Amino acid sequence: DQQVKQNSPSLSVQEGRISILNCDYTNSMFDYFLWYKKYPAEGPTFLISISSIKDKNEDGRFTVFLNKSAKHLSLHIVPSQPGDSAVYFCAASAVGSNYKLTFGKGTLLTVNP
Amino acid sequence: DVKVTQSSRYLVKRTGEKVFLECVQDMDHENMFWYRQDPGLGLRLIYFSYDVKMKEKGDIPEGYSVSREKKERFSLILESASTNQTSMYLCASSPGTIPYEQYFGPGTRLTVT
């Protein structure tokens, strides 16, 4: 059973516009959520995180929004740049999980110049 | 800067061979993880370790074993490689503190022929 879902395998946006990547989860025990970015032939790199007690966290061009009642989070990238083209993974950690992360399947973002 | 290194970037092995993938981290992290990444399936946890000589199965441990004799080193062993183990293997380490961020190595692309 997939506990973290990224329903859009891919997303294409124009440079300068907003990119919105979505993630849904089913486990009510998740208390931290993270976004990772992955370029081909490289390991994922951490982008931004949010605690379940917050509804928004911002870091430069990246903002993550959390809607606990809907079990939904989203990553906003404004403005999008061609260098943002990568696979984005949503991940979540549950209380008492020995710090394991549960990852979604990823969304390939393409930012067109 | 946290550094996680993996012994090989690319590896080609024959069916039935015993394969060792090694991972080393330099940040004295307690937790280390092995994942495999396949197209459309995201990151799947194979095994993880939360202390020296301690290990726990992830979501897909079949056909794999691990070894952690020293804190900084975590090895993944394919006892008898099969073609369905052709994949990208990613190692990660984590200090186990909020927000449970994991730091990834560059990955090993393993091809089993």
Chai-1 contact restraints between the chains, C-beta under 6 A:
chainA,res_idxA,chainB,res_idxB,connection_type,confidence,min_distance_angstrom,max_distance_angstrom,comment,restraint_id
A,Y32,B,P99,contact,1.0,0.0,6.0,A-B,restraint_1
A,Y32,B,Y100,contact,1.0,0.0,6.0,A-B,restraint_2
A,E42,B,P106,contact,1.0,0.0,6.0,A-B,restraint_3
A,G43,B,L90,contact,1.0,0.0,6.0,A-B,restraint_4
A,G43,B,F104,contact,1.0,0.0,6.0,A-B,restraint_5
A,G43,B,G105,contact,1.0,0.0,6.0,A-B,restraint_6
A,G43,B,P106,contact,1.0,0.0,6.0,A-B,restraint_7
A,G43,B,G107,contact,1.0,0.0,6.0,A-B,restraint_8
A,P44,B,F104,contact,1.0,0.0,6.0,A-B,restraint_9
A,F46,B,E101,contact,1.0,0.0,6.0,A-B,restraint_10
A,S49,B,P99,contact,1.0,0.0,6.0,A-B,restraint_11
A,S93,B,Y100,contact,1.0,0.0,6.0,A-B,restraint_12
A,N98,B,Y50,contact,1.0,0.0,6.0,A-B,restraint_13
A,Y99,B,N31,contact,1.0,0.0,6.0,A-B,restraint_14
A,Y99,B,S94,contact,1.0,0.0,6.0,A-B,restraint_15
A,Y99,B,G96,contact,1.0,0.0,6.0,A-B,restraint_16
A,Y99,B,Y100,contact,1.0,0.0,6.0,A-B,restraint_17
A,L101,B,Q102,contact,1.0,0.0,6.0,A-B,restraint_18
A,F103,B,G42,contact,1.0,0.0,6.0,A-B,restraint_19
A,F103,B,L43,contact,1.0,0.0,6.0,A-B,restraint_20
A,G104,B,G42,contact,1.0,0.0,6.0,A-B,restraint_21
A,K105,B,G42,contact,1.0,0.0,6.0,A-B,restraint_22
A,G106,B,G42,contact,1.0,0.0,6.0,A-B,restraint_23
